[in-house]
């Protein structure tokens, strides 16, 4: 398990060490690598891209806690979306901050990482989450961006029984979408094509995440 001393270092103090397992990282030279940092994995993309399915898979494979972003929307936001009314920036700020704080709380319990679903459509939304790493050099934030066409996601959302997202909400999300630019992609965004089957997408996402963890482990050992 990733620890810094007798107690597990937190973002804002110290908490008792937890029994949370370290993320599973491919072995190097027969020895399982241990990441140097704690990692917040934000699974992003518009509605219907498979955020929850991919996030749950990653959390299970990496043995990390999972935070479902949709469950943290305040009721007024849910009612607006159910009525087909797009959320404004003002609607999202508190939600984004709440998700960031929940991710931090998971790390403060001793978890070596956490997987969170959040659409994070705009760069400024992603920047709100990035604040979690500004306050502690041992924390890294990553965005696993699930890329898909509007047509593909529209079909998926229509097939979801009882989901509050409507067709025009998917269209609105694509209108708001600011795809990660070259700087973000070189820094903390992992782009994953979701045009394949779900097992293929899950495998791609896990491979991308594990590559980051291995690099972090190698840098720690250097």
Secondary structure, 3 states (H helix, E strand, C coil): CCCCCCCEEECCEEECCCCCCCCCCCEECCEECCCCCEEEEEEECCCCCCHHHHHHHHHHHHCCEEECHHHHCCHHHHHHHHCCCCCCHHHHHHHHHHHHHHHHHHHHCCCCEEEEECCCCCHHHHHHHHHHHHCCCCEEEEEEEEECCHHHHHHHHHCCCCCCCCHHHHHHHHHHCCCCCHHHHHHCEEEEECCCCHHHHHHHHHHHHHHHHHHHHHHHHC
